[in-house]
Amino acid sequence: MRYLLIILLQVLYLSLSAQHQQFLVSGKVFDSKTGKPLTEVQVIYSNNKEITTDSTGYFEFPSNLGKIEITFILFGYQTLNKSVIVLSNIRNKLSVGLKPFINQLNEVVISADKTGQRVSELSVSMSVIKPYEITKNHIVNAEEIIKQTQGIEIIDGQASIRGGSGFSYGAGSRVMVLIDGLPVISADAGNIRWQFLPIENLAQIEIIKGASSVLYGSSAINGIINFITAEADTIPQIKFSLTSGIYDKPKRKELVWWNTPRSYSDASFSFSQKIKNTEISLGSNLLYNNGYRKLNDEKLARLNFNIKQHSNKIKGLSYGLGFLGGYNNKTDFILWENSDAGALIQNKATATELNVVFVTLDPYISLKNNNISKQEIRV
């Protein structure tokens, strides 16, 4: 009888110990479509306890044995509720895929108030251009895709939104163009240099159609165009495109002034990858255009790169450097040679060679607090 009592006490002790002993639940959260790890995902478990995933999408927390409910929340993705049975004799590792919102009304934008918001929640008129729209239309210049947006016209190389003033001499552009929230208006005339705006490694282009001076200054009185750079993934992304063509001869034979074909060529390259806590992205573009008008050749080279480092010591802290540079050589004109055979020939007296060098450096530091607030310094 005494031995039976001892055995019962031991079983009871082991049972109570198992109930109070906590076991580790861990896992990774990723985008179900792309496989990209998702950072800053809210993981809610056991009586509303909360943690967030790190830069690799990893999370872990202690739990008692038995069934628990876990909720995964990230802005721009569908909330996922998951039931998990925590066992003592196996590793409780989870693999969680979140589905992005497909409805365009739930697209997440940041330009409206500099924080993440769904399009359906905005009080301003906004258009969002996705990278696939650039690819499917074989766009090689930012100006081409912007002027295809409803309500926007490009007049003399400057943007006008809903008939508003696009450019004012002495005051500069009335439409602010930004890359990740940093203005990229030219320093000399305050106008937009479309040929130097990168369309490689883009997450999306956000266009606010209306006054945004409170947030972005006087140059945004007619609206803004914000180029948002895509975040690098642990899986390397490499894209390359090559375009070439030949100008056809005009129907009026007297207008043909060339003996050899007039051609144009364009090549672009982009690369991005996340290596541990470092994001690297690189994009370049080369253009050579003979043109169909005499003395109207153009050469263009553009390079952009971004290096972003996530801190190991301070959660949510990241810092990095962005670079955008370009060179453009072209010939411009005021008058044609004449209205007959010289309609496609520039008057040499008015032909001017233009050489433009454009360089921007963007050092920055950013601190996020669980997607609730964000402090950022950009120069």
C-alpha positions as CSV (number, residue, x, y, z in Angstrom):
1,M,0.0,0.0,0.0
2,R,2.9,2.3,0.9
3,Y,4.5,1.7,-2.5
4,L,1.3,2.4,-4.4
5,L,0.9,5.7,-2.5
6,I,4.5,6.7,-3.5
7,I,3.8,5.8,-7.1
8,L,0.6,7.9,-7.1
9,L,2.4,10.9,-5.6
10,Q,5.2,10.6,-8.2
11,V,2.6,10.5,-11.1
12,L,0.8,13.5,-9.6
13,Y,4.1,15.4,-9.2
14,L,5.2,14.7,-12.8
15,S,1.7,15.8,-14.0
16,L,1.8,19.1,-12.2
17,S,5.4,19.7,-13.4
18,A,4.4,19.1,-17.0
19,Q,1.5,21.6,-16.6
20,H,3.8,24.3,-15.3
21,Q,6.7,23.6,-17.6
22,Q,6.7,25.8,-20.7
23,F,7.8,24.7,-24.1
24,L,9.1,26.8,-27.0
25,V,6.9,27.5,-30.0
26,S,8.8,29.0,-33.0
27,G,8.4,29.5,-36.7
28,K,8.7,31.8,-39.7
29,V,6.1,34.0,-41.5
30,F,6.3,34.6,-45.2
31,D,4.4,35.9,-48.2
32,S,2.4,33.0,-49.5
33,K,2.8,34.1,-53.1
34,T,6.4,35.1,-53.3
35,G,7.9,33.2,-50.3
36,K,9.4,36.5,-49.1
37,P,9.9,36.6,-45.3
38,L,7.7,39.1,-43.6
39,T,9.0,41.4,-40.9
40,E,7.1,43.2,-38.1
41,V,4.2,40.7,-38.2
42,Q,2.1,40.9,-35.0
43,V,1.9,37.4,-33.4
44,I,-0.8,37.3,-30.7
45,Y,-1.1,34.2,-28.4
46,S,-2.3,33.1,-24.9
47,N,-4.4,35.9,-23.3
48,N,-3.4,38.6,-25.8
49,K,0.4,38.3,-25.3
50,E,2.2,39.8,-28.3
51,I,5.5,39.6,-30.1
52,T,6.6,40.6,-33.6
53,T,8.7,38.8,-36.2
54,D,12.3,39.8,-36.9
55,S,13.9,40.8,-40.2
56,T,14.0,37.2,-41.3
57,G,10.3,36.6,-40.4
58,Y,11.3,34.4,-37.4
59,F,9.4,34.4,-34.1
60,E,9.4,32.3,-30.9
61,F,7.6,32.3,-27.5
62,P,7.1,30.0,-24.5
63,S,3.8,28.1,-24.1
64,N,2.2,25.5,-21.9
65,L,1.1,22.1,-23.2
66,G,-2.1,21.8,-25.0
67,K,-4.1,23.7,-27.6
68,I,-3.5,27.4,-28.1
69,E,-4.8,30.0,-30.6
70,I,-2.3,32.2,-32.5
71,T,-3.2,35.2,-34.6
72,F,-0.9,36.7,-37.3
73,I,-1.5,40.3,-38.3
74,L,0.3,42.5,-40.9
75,F,-1.0,45.6,-42.7
76,G,-1.7,44.7,-46.3
77,Y,-2.2,41.0,-45.6
78,Q,-5.2,38.9,-44.6
79,T,-5.3,38.2,-40.8
80,L,-4.6,34.5,-40.1
81,N,-5.9,32.6,-37.0
82,K,-4.2,29.3,-36.4
83,S,-4.9,26.6,-33.8
84,V,-1.8,24.8,-32.6
85,I,-1.4,21.8,-30.2
86,V,1.8,22.2,-28.1
87,L,3.5,18.9,-27.4
88,S,6.4,18.1,-25.1
89,N,8.1,15.4,-27.2
90,I,8.5,17.3,-30.5
91,R,9.8,20.6,-31.7
92,N,6.9,23.0,-32.1
93,K,8.0,24.7,-35.3
94,L,5.5,26.5,-37.6
95,S,5.6,27.7,-41.2
96,V,3.0,30.4,-41.7
97,G,2.1,31.9,-45.1
98,L,0.1,35.1,-45.2
99,K,-2.0,36.1,-48.2
100,P,-1.8,39.7,-49.5
101,F,-5.0,41.6,-50.2
102,I,-6.0,41.2,-53.8
103,N,-8.7,43.9,-53.8
104,Q,-7.2,47.1,-55.2
105,L,-9.2,49.1,-52.6
106,N,-7.0,47.4,-50.0
107,E,-3.7,48.4,-51.6
108,V,-1.4,49.9,-49.0
109,V,0.1,53.4,-49.8
110,I,2.3,55.7,-47.7
111,S,2.3,59.0,-49.6
112,A,-1.0,60.3,-48.4
113,D,0.1,60.9,-44.8
114,K,3.6,59.3,-44.7
115,T,2.2,56.3,-42.9
116,G,0.7,53.0,-44.3
117,Q,-2.9,53.3,-45.3
118,R,-5.3,51.4,-47.5
119,V,-6.5,53.1,-50.6
120,S,-10.1,52.6,-49.5
121,E,-9.4,54.7,-46.3
122,L,-7.9,57.7,-48.1
123,S,-9.6,61.1,-48.2
124,V,-7.6,62.2,-51.3
125,S,-7.6,61.0,-54.9
126,M,-4.7,58.7,-55.6
127,S,-3.5,56.4,-58.4
128,V,-1.1,53.5,-57.9
129,I,1.1,52.1,-60.7
130,K,2.5,48.6,-60.2
131,P,5.7,47.3,-61.7
132,Y,3.8,44.8,-64.0
133,E,2.2,47.8,-65.8
134,I,5.6,49.1,-66.7
135,T,6.8,45.6,-67.9
136,K,3.7,44.8,-69.9
137,N,3.9,48.1,-71.8
138,H,7.6,47.9,-72.4
139,I,8.2,51.3,-70.7
140,V,11.8,52.5,-70.6
141,N,11.2,56.1,-69.3
142,A,9.2,57.2,-66.3
143,E,7.5,60.0,-68.3
144,E,5.9,57.4,-70.5
145,I,4.1,55.5,-67.7
146,I,3.1,58.7,-65.8
147,K,1.4,60.3,-68.8
148,Q,-0.8,57.2,-69.3
149,T,-2.4,57.9,-65.9
150,Q,-5.8,59.5,-66.0
151,G,-5.9,63.1,-65.1
152,I,-2.2,63.7,-65.7
153,E,-0.6,65.5,-68.7
154,I,3.0,66.0,-69.6
155,I,3.4,69.5,-71.1
156,D,6.8,70.6,-72.3
157,G,8.4,67.8,-70.2
158,Q,6.6,68.9,-67.0
159,A,3.6,67.2,-65.2
160,S,0.2,68.9,-64.9
161,I,-2.4,67.2,-62.7
162,R,-6.0,67.9,-63.6
163,G,-5.2,71.1,-65.5
164,G,-3.2,72.6,-62.7
165,S,0.1,74.6,-63.3
166,G,2.8,72.0,-63.9
167,F,5.8,74.4,-64.0
168,S,6.3,78.0,-63.1
169,Y,9.5,79.8,-64.2
170,G,11.3,81.1,-61.2
171,A,9.3,78.9,-58.8
172,G,9.9,75.5,-60.3
173,S,7.6,72.5,-60.6
174,R,4.2,72.5,-59.0
175,V,4.2,68.7,-58.9
176,M,6.7,67.3,-56.5
177,V,8.5,64.1,-57.6
178,L,10.0,62.0,-54.8
179,I,11.9,58.7,-54.4
180,D,11.0,57.0,-51.1
181,G,9.8,60.4,-49.9
182,L,12.9,62.4,-50.8
183,P,12.5,65.2,-53.4
184,V,14.4,64.7,-56.7
185,I,13.6,68.0,-58.4
186,S,16.6,69.4,-60.2
187,A,18.5,72.0,-58.2
188,D,19.1,74.5,-61.0
189,A,15.6,75.1,-62.5
190,G,13.4,73.2,-60.0
191,N,12.0,71.0,-62.9
192,I,11.5,67.3,-63.3
193,R,14.3,65.3,-65.0
194,W,12.3,62.3,-66.2
195,Q,15.2,60.5,-67.9
196,F,17.0,60.1,-64.5
197,L,14.1,58.7,-62.5
198,P,14.6,54.9,-61.9
199,I,11.9,52.4,-62.9
200,E,14.0,49.4,-61.9
201,N,13.4,47.8,-58.5
202,L,10.1,49.5,-57.9
203,A,7.4,48.4,-55.4
204,Q,4.9,51.0,-56.9
205,I,4.5,54.5,-58.0
206,E,2.0,56.6,-55.9
207,I,0.3,59.7,-57.4
208,I,-1.7,62.1,-55.3
209,K,-4.0,64.2,-57.5
210,G,-4.4,67.3,-55.4
211,A,-2.7,69.8,-53.1
212,S,-0.2,68.2,-50.8
213,S,1.8,71.2,-49.7
214,V,1.2,70.6,-45.9
215,L,3.2,67.5,-46.0
216,Y,5.6,68.1,-48.9
217,G,6.1,71.8,-49.3
218,S,5.1,74.5,-51.9
219,S,6.3,72.4,-54.9
220,A,3.5,69.9,-54.2
221,I,0.7,72.4,-54.6
222,N,-0.6,70.5,-57.7
223,G,0.2,67.0,-56.3
224,I,3.0,64.5,-55.9
225,I,4.5,61.5,-57.7
226,N,6.3,59.2,-55.3
227,F,8.5,56.3,-56.6
228,I,8.6,53.6,-53.8
229,T,11.6,51.3,-53.9
230,A,10.9,47.6,-53.4
231,E,12.5,45.8,-50.4
232,A,15.1,43.2,-51.2
233,D,14.3,39.5,-50.6
234,T,16.5,36.7,-49.4
235,I,16.0,35.1,-52.8
236,P,18.1,37.0,-55.4
237,Q,16.1,39.0,-58.0
238,I,17.8,39.6,-61.3
239,K,16.1,41.2,-64.3
240,F,17.5,42.2,-67.7
241,S,15.8,43.7,-70.7
242,L,17.0,44.8,-74.1
243,T,15.0,46.8,-76.6
244,S,16.0,47.8,-80.2
245,G,14.2,49.2,-83.2
246,I,14.5,51.0,-86.5
247,Y,12.7,54.1,-87.6
248,D,10.6,53.7,-90.7
249,K,10.9,56.1,-93.7
250,P,8.3,58.8,-94.0
251,K,5.7,58.6,-96.8
252,R,7.0,61.8,-98.4
253,K,10.3,60.7,-100.1
254,E,11.6,64.3,-100.1
255,L,11.7,64.2,-96.3
256,V,14.2,61.3,-96.2
257,W,17.6,62.7,-95.5
258,W,19.4,59.5,-94.3
259,N,21.2,56.8,-96.3
260,T,21.6,54.3,-93.4
261,P,18.9,53.1,-91.1
262,R,18.1,55.3,-88.0
263,S,17.9,53.1,-85.0
264,Y,17.5,53.1,-81.2
265,S,18.6,50.7,-78.5
266,D,17.8,50.5,-74.8
267,A,19.2,48.1,-72.1
268,S,18.3,47.9,-68.4
269,F,19.5,45.7,-65.6
270,S,18.4,45.3,-62.0
271,F,19.5,43.2,-59.0
272,S,18.3,42.9,-55.4
273,Q,19.0,40.5,-52.5
274,K,18.9,40.5,-48.8
275,I,22.0,39.0,-47.2
276,K,21.4,38.4,-43.4
277,N,20.6,41.9,-42.2
278,T,21.7,43.8,-45.3
279,E,19.5,44.7,-48.2
280,I,21.3,45.5,-51.5
281,S,19.6,46.7,-54.7
282,L,21.1,47.9,-58.0
283,G,19.6,49.2,-61.2
284,S,21.0,50.6,-64.4
285,N,19.8,51.8,-67.8
286,L,21.6,52.6,-71.1
287,L,20.0,54.3,-74.1
288,Y,21.3,55.2,-77.5
289,N,18.9,56.9,-80.0
290,N,19.9,58.0,-83.5
291,G,16.5,59.7,-83.9
292,Y,14.7,60.3,-87.2
293,R,15.6,64.1,-87.2
294,K,19.0,65.2,-88.2
295,L,21.2,66.4,-85.3
296,N,18.9,65.0,-82.8
297,D,20.9,62.0,-81.4
298,E,20.7,61.1,-77.7
299,K,22.8,59.1,-75.3
300,L,21.7,58.3,-71.7
301,A,23.2,56.4,-68.8
302,R,21.5,56.0,-65.4
303,L,22.7,54.1,-62.3
304,N,21.0,53.7,-58.9
305,F,21.7,51.6,-55.9
306,N,20.6,51.3,-52.3
307,I,22.2,49.7,-49.3
308,K,20.1,49.2,-46.2
309,Q,21.3,47.7,-42.9
310,H,19.0,46.4,-40.1
311,S,20.4,46.7,-36.6
312,N,20.9,43.6,-34.5
313,K,20.9,45.5,-31.3
314,I,18.0,47.9,-31.6
315,K,14.7,46.4,-32.9
316,G,13.2,48.3,-35.8
317,L,16.3,50.4,-36.4
318,S,17.7,50.5,-40.0
319,Y,20.1,52.8,-41.8
320,G,21.5,53.0,-45.3
321,L,22.5,55.0,-48.3
322,G,20.7,55.6,-51.6
323,F,22.5,56.8,-54.8
324,L,21.0,58.0,-58.1
325,G,23.2,59.3,-60.9
326,G,22.9,59.8,-64.6
327,Y,24.5,61.4,-67.7
328,N,22.5,62.7,-70.7
329,N,23.9,63.9,-74.0
330,K,21.6,65.2,-76.7
331,T,21.1,67.8,-79.3
332,D,18.1,70.1,-79.1
333,F,16.8,72.7,-81.6
334,I,14.4,75.7,-82.0
335,L,13.8,75.8,-85.8
336,W,13.7,73.4,-88.7
337,E,15.8,74.0,-91.8
338,N,12.6,74.7,-93.9
339,S,9.0,73.5,-94.3
340,D,9.6,71.3,-97.3
341,A,12.5,68.9,-97.7
342,G,14.0,70.1,-94.4
343,A,11.1,69.3,-92.1
344,L,13.1,66.7,-90.3
345,I,16.4,68.5,-90.4
346,Q,17.4,71.0,-87.7
347,N,18.7,74.4,-88.5
348,K,22.3,74.2,-87.6
349,A,22.3,77.8,-86.3
350,T,19.7,76.9,-83.6
351,A,21.0,73.4,-82.8
352,T,22.4,73.2,-79.3
353,E,24.3,70.3,-77.7
354,L,23.2,69.6,-74.1
355,N,25.3,67.7,-71.5
356,V,23.6,67.0,-68.2
357,V,25.0,65.2,-65.1
358,F,22.6,64.4,-62.3
359,V,23.7,63.0,-58.9
360,T,21.8,62.5,-55.6
361,L,22.9,60.9,-52.4
362,D,20.4,59.9,-49.8
363,P,21.8,58.8,-46.4
364,Y,19.0,57.9,-44.0
365,I,18.2,56.4,-40.6
366,S,14.8,54.9,-39.7
367,L,13.2,53.6,-36.5
368,K,10.0,51.6,-36.6
369,N,7.8,50.8,-33.5
370,N,5.8,47.7,-34.4
371,N,4.1,49.4,-37.4
372,I,2.5,51.9,-35.0
373,S,4.9,54.8,-35.5
374,K,8.0,55.5,-37.6
375,Q,10.7,58.1,-37.2
376,E,13.0,58.8,-40.1
377,I,15.8,61.2,-41.0
378,R,16.8,61.7,-44.6
379,V,19.3,64.1,-46.1
